[in-house]
Amino acid sequence: MFGGVHELSIDSKGRLAIPAKFRELLLRRYTPSVVVTLDSRSRMLIYPESVWEGVAAQLLALPVAGKPVLQRYQNLLLHNADTLELDGAGRILLPANLRKRVDFDKEVTLVGRANRLELWGREHWEAEMEQALDADPEDLEMELAQTDLQL
């Protein structure tokens, strides 16, 4: 499982160096191929190729008829998915068409989130963390009480 937060930079050619911790996991448990797609203007999602296949199947199975918001999200992820190979230096070349759609350029934060990696613009990541840290603990307790999650 992917975990951890890494502050990185995208180089002038659009390459992102995947940290050794994540590269080793990709090579040991998955393959060096990853699928990168858009999730929003603030982040890209990066899946091991075999995990993406399951995610894509779930997206295709969504009941999108008559639900334009859901259909647009399905389209966003599926239409922008691109399979990439790590180069010899452990980098991926982020496609130019995806880079132009996000609201970040060079300074990024790569976050491990269980079955995937998330690539955030550094400012977006910091804002997200501030909101999470400033959240009312009582609100969270009420929301968690409605689930089966045991922490």
Residue frames as qw, qx, qy, qz and C-alpha x, y, z in Angstrom:
[[0.000, 0.889, 0.457, 0.000, 0.00, 0.00, 0.00],
 [0.388, 0.488, -0.020, 0.782, 1.18, 3.47, -0.81],
 [0.416, -0.843, -0.317, 0.129, 1.65, 5.94, 2.02],
 [0.538, -0.373, 0.029, 0.756, 3.59, 9.07, 2.77],
 [0.241, 0.949, 0.178, -0.098, 3.95, 12.61, 1.49],
 [0.660, -0.115, 0.259, 0.696, 6.79, 13.82, -0.73],
 [0.182, 0.898, 0.032, -0.399, 7.42, 17.40, -1.86],
 [0.671, 0.056, 0.522, 0.524, 8.83, 17.25, -5.38],
 [0.190, 0.648, -0.171, -0.717, 9.34, 19.29, -8.53],
 [0.777, 0.499, 0.376, 0.076, 8.32, 18.60, -12.10],
 [0.474, -0.330, 0.346, 0.740, 11.34, 19.30, -14.31],
 [0.206, 0.529, -0.189, -0.801, 11.34, 21.57, -17.37],
 [0.230, 0.127, -0.820, -0.509, 10.57, 18.60, -19.65],
 [0.713, -0.207, -0.119, -0.659, 7.50, 17.61, -17.61],
 [0.679, 0.044, -0.725, 0.106, 9.12, 14.66, -15.84],
 [0.598, -0.632, 0.211, -0.445, 8.35, 13.64, -12.28],
 [0.329, 0.345, -0.847, 0.237, 10.83, 11.54, -10.32],
 [0.799, -0.418, -0.297, -0.314, 8.94, 8.87, -8.40],
 [0.331, -0.694, 0.564, -0.301, 10.48, 8.48, -4.91],
 [0.270, 0.320, -0.908, 0.008, 12.41, 5.23, -4.35],
 [0.340, 0.037, 0.778, -0.527, 9.90, 4.08, -1.72],
 [0.682, 0.425, 0.228, -0.549, 7.07, 4.15, -4.29],
 [0.513, 0.545, -0.590, -0.304, 9.22, 2.79, -7.16],
 [0.009, 0.265, -0.950, 0.167, 10.22, -0.22, -5.09],
 [0.502, 0.223, 0.665, -0.506, 6.59, -0.97, -4.26],
 [0.655, 0.542, -0.121, -0.512, 5.58, -0.63, -7.91],
 [0.425, 0.496, -0.742, -0.152, 8.30, -3.04, -9.01],
 [0.085, -0.168, 0.932, -0.310, 7.79, -5.52, -6.19],
 [0.383, 0.299, 0.739, -0.466, 4.00, -5.67, -6.13],
 [0.571, 0.691, 0.246, -0.370, 2.82, -4.33, -9.47],
 [0.734, 0.358, 0.273, 0.509, 4.60, -3.41, -12.69],
 [0.332, -0.291, 0.018, 0.897, 6.60, -0.32, -13.64],
 [0.021, -0.407, -0.527, -0.746, 3.62, 0.84, -15.75],
 [0.025, 0.423, 0.573, -0.702, 1.30, 3.40, -14.22],
 [0.103, 0.647, 0.594, 0.467, -1.86, 5.11, -15.41],
 [0.136, -0.251, -0.242, 0.928, -2.11, 8.85, -14.88],
 [0.002, 0.635, 0.641, 0.432, -5.40, 10.70, -15.15],
 [0.075, -0.352, 0.133, -0.923, -7.07, 13.92, -14.08],
 [0.228, -0.479, -0.805, 0.266, -9.31, 14.12, -11.06],
 [0.047, -0.929, -0.316, 0.184, -9.65, 17.90, -10.83],
 [0.374, 0.850, -0.141, 0.342, -7.67, 21.04, -11.54],
 [0.344, -0.804, 0.420, -0.240, -5.82, 20.54, -8.26],
 [0.515, -0.418, 0.748, -0.002, -4.64, 16.94, -8.65],
 [0.635, 0.329, -0.614, -0.334, -3.78, 14.04, -10.90],
 [0.855, -0.284, 0.371, -0.226, -4.26, 10.42, -9.91],
 [0.347, 0.545, -0.754, -0.120, -1.58, 7.81, -10.55],
 [0.895, -0.163, 0.276, -0.311, -2.52, 4.13, -10.40],
 [0.325, -0.293, 0.861, 0.260, -0.48, 1.00, -10.92],
 [0.377, 0.150, -0.589, -0.699, -1.73, -0.30, -14.27],
 [0.308, -0.192, -0.930, -0.057, -3.29, -3.45, -12.79],
 [0.007, -0.434, -0.622, 0.651, -5.18, -1.42, -10.16],
 [0.245, 0.315, -0.161, -0.903, -6.40, 1.00, -12.83],
 [0.282, -0.069, -0.836, -0.466, -8.02, -1.86, -14.73],
 [0.208, -0.451, -0.834, 0.240, -10.33, -2.50, -11.76],
 [0.013, 0.493, 0.259, -0.830, -11.00, 1.21, -11.25],
 [0.217, 0.187, -0.490, -0.824, -11.85, 1.64, -14.94],
 [0.259, -0.267, -0.899, -0.231, -14.27, -1.30, -14.76],
 [0.130, -0.541, -0.656, 0.510, -16.00, 0.30, -11.77],
 [0.081, 0.423, -0.051, -0.901, -16.20, 3.64, -13.57],
 [0.241, 0.030, -0.707, -0.664, -17.69, 2.01, -16.66],
 [0.260, -0.372, -0.891, -0.001, -20.31, 0.29, -14.48],
 [0.035, 0.270, 0.402, -0.874, -21.55, 3.54, -12.93],
 [0.219, 0.654, 0.720, 0.072, -25.23, 4.25, -13.62],
 [0.216, -0.260, 0.071, 0.938, -24.61, 7.54, -15.45],
 [0.012, 0.475, 0.667, 0.574, -27.81, 7.72, -17.53],
 [0.262, -0.818, -0.381, -0.341, -29.62, 10.93, -16.60],
 [0.597, -0.736, -0.050, 0.316, -26.81, 11.93, -14.20],
 [0.538, 0.788, -0.081, 0.289, -24.69, 14.48, -16.08],
 [0.251, -0.845, 0.438, -0.175, -22.41, 15.32, -13.15],
 [0.789, -0.286, 0.543, 0.030, -21.52, 11.67, -12.67],
 [0.820, 0.475, 0.252, 0.195, -21.09, 11.14, -16.41],
 [0.278, 0.906, -0.231, 0.219, -18.74, 14.13, -16.69],
 [0.456, -0.686, 0.560, -0.090, -16.62, 12.78, -13.82],
 [0.877, 0.056, 0.469, 0.088, -16.54, 9.32, -15.44],
 [0.659, 0.714, 0.085, 0.220, -15.50, 10.92, -18.73],
 [0.059, -0.923, 0.359, -0.129, -12.86, 13.07, -17.04],
 [0.601, -0.503, 0.621, 0.014, -11.11, 10.07, -15.55],
 [0.818, 0.186, 0.529, 0.130, -11.52, 7.65, -18.45],
 [0.570, 0.805, 0.098, 0.131, -10.84, 10.06, -21.33],
 [0.056, 0.911, -0.378, 0.155, -7.68, 11.43, -19.77],
 [0.835, -0.395, 0.377, 0.063, -6.15, 8.14, -18.60],
 [0.550, 0.717, -0.428, -0.004, -2.69, 7.59, -20.07],
 [0.951, -0.253, 0.037, 0.175, -0.41, 4.60, -19.46],
 [0.160, 0.888, -0.410, 0.134, 3.18, 5.59, -18.70],
 [0.914, -0.011, -0.277, 0.298, 6.42, 3.69, -18.14],
 [0.462, -0.834, 0.184, 0.237, 9.05, 4.65, -15.60],
 [0.578, 0.723, -0.360, 0.120, 12.32, 5.51, -17.30],
 [0.774, 0.121, -0.482, 0.392, 15.72, 4.24, -16.15],
 [0.160, 0.283, -0.430, 0.842, 15.95, 7.05, -13.61],
 [0.120, -0.423, -0.821, 0.365, 12.54, 6.24, -12.09],
 [0.166, 0.325, 0.082, -0.927, 10.75, 9.18, -13.71],
 [0.385, 0.559, 0.727, 0.105, 7.50, 9.47, -15.60],
 [0.085, 0.031, 0.283, 0.955, 6.84, 12.01, -18.32],
 [0.257, 0.533, 0.609, -0.528, 3.55, 13.65, -17.45],
 [0.383, 0.496, 0.615, 0.479, 1.59, 14.16, -20.67],
 [0.117, 0.028, 0.046, 0.992, 1.48, 17.79, -21.83],
 [0.354, -0.431, -0.503, -0.660, -2.29, 17.63, -22.35],
 [0.601, -0.578, -0.540, 0.118, -2.77, 16.72, -18.67],
 [0.466, -0.237, -0.230, 0.821, -0.24, 19.27, -17.40],
 [0.002, -0.223, -0.206, -0.953, -2.07, 22.10, -19.17],
 [0.475, -0.526, -0.540, -0.455, -5.37, 21.18, -17.49],
 [0.623, -0.519, -0.479, 0.335, -4.17, 21.35, -13.88],
 [0.094, -0.952, -0.004, -0.290, -3.71, 24.44, -11.78],
 [0.609, -0.685, 0.321, 0.236, -0.10, 23.72, -10.87],
 [0.545, 0.771, -0.327, -0.046, 3.18, 23.83, -12.66],
 [0.491, 0.515, -0.646, 0.276, 6.43, 22.84, -11.00],
 [0.094, -0.303, 0.745, -0.587, 6.13, 22.56, -7.22],
 [0.735, -0.181, -0.451, -0.472, 4.06, 19.49, -6.36],
 [0.430, -0.358, 0.716, -0.417, 3.28, 17.09, -3.54],
 [0.606, 0.088, -0.735, -0.291, 3.08, 13.36, -4.26],
 [0.527, -0.304, 0.521, -0.598, 0.90, 11.55, -1.75],
 [0.232, 0.017, -0.966, -0.113, 0.46, 7.81, -1.24],
 [0.588, -0.067, 0.257, -0.764, -3.18, 6.86, -0.72],
 [0.780, -0.014, 0.577, -0.244, -3.53, 3.09, -0.29],
 [0.764, 0.265, 0.553, 0.204, -3.95, 1.79, -3.86],
 [0.487, 0.748, 0.220, 0.394, -2.85, 4.93, -5.72],
 [0.423, -0.223, -0.091, 0.873, -0.69, 8.02, -5.73],
 [0.138, 0.911, 0.388, -0.003, -2.07, 11.54, -5.88],
 [0.492, 0.090, 0.078, 0.862, -0.13, 14.39, -7.45],
 [0.093, -0.892, -0.414, 0.152, -1.23, 17.72, -5.99],
 [0.272, 0.725, -0.099, 0.625, -0.11, 21.24, -6.67],
 [0.426, -0.014, -0.603, 0.674, 1.80, 22.19, -3.54],
 [0.200, -0.133, 0.200, -0.950, -0.52, 25.11, -2.69],
 [0.704, -0.198, -0.368, -0.574, -3.62, 22.95, -3.19],
 [0.702, -0.114, -0.671, 0.212, -2.19, 20.23, -0.95],
 [0.215, 0.040, -0.503, 0.836, -1.37, 22.73, 1.79],
 [0.434, -0.167, -0.011, -0.885, -4.89, 24.20, 1.63],
 [0.769, -0.164, -0.537, -0.306, -6.40, 20.70, 1.82],
 [0.584, -0.077, -0.659, 0.468, -4.29, 19.85, 4.88],
 [0.029, -0.118, 0.330, -0.936, -5.20, 23.12, 6.60],
 [0.626, -0.207, -0.216, -0.720, -8.91, 22.39, 6.09],
 [0.781, -0.146, -0.608, -0.014, -8.47, 18.88, 7.48],
 [0.443, -0.011, -0.579, 0.684, -6.54, 20.11, 10.50],
 [0.160, -0.089, 0.208, -0.961, -9.06, 22.89, 11.18],
 [0.519, -0.300, -0.642, -0.478, -12.09, 20.60, 10.96],
 [0.545, -0.446, 0.314, -0.637, -14.39, 20.40, 13.98],
 [0.070, 0.210, -0.969, 0.114, -13.65, 17.08, 15.76],
 [0.460, 0.219, 0.658, -0.554, -17.30, 16.77, 16.82],
 [0.652, 0.497, -0.156, -0.551, -18.45, 16.94, 13.19],
 [0.387, 0.419, -0.811, -0.130, -16.01, 14.17, 12.34],
 [0.173, -0.062, 0.906, -0.380, -17.17, 12.02, 15.26],
 [0.610, 0.350, 0.371, -0.606, -20.81, 12.37, 14.14],
 [0.625, 0.524, -0.411, -0.407, -19.92, 11.40, 10.56],
 [0.235, 0.358, -0.902, 0.061, -17.81, 8.44, 11.68],
 [0.417, 0.010, 0.738, -0.531, -20.57, 7.22, 14.00],
 [0.738, 0.410, 0.112, -0.523, -22.68, 6.60, 10.87],
 [0.609, 0.511, -0.589, -0.142, -20.06, 4.23, 9.43],
 [0.967, -0.235, -0.100, 0.019, -18.53, 0.89, 10.40],
 [0.510, 0.612, -0.407, 0.447, -15.01, 2.35, 10.54],
 [0.767, -0.621, -0.095, 0.132, -13.06, 1.36, 13.63],
 [0.389, 0.758, -0.336, 0.401, -9.97, 3.51, 14.26]]
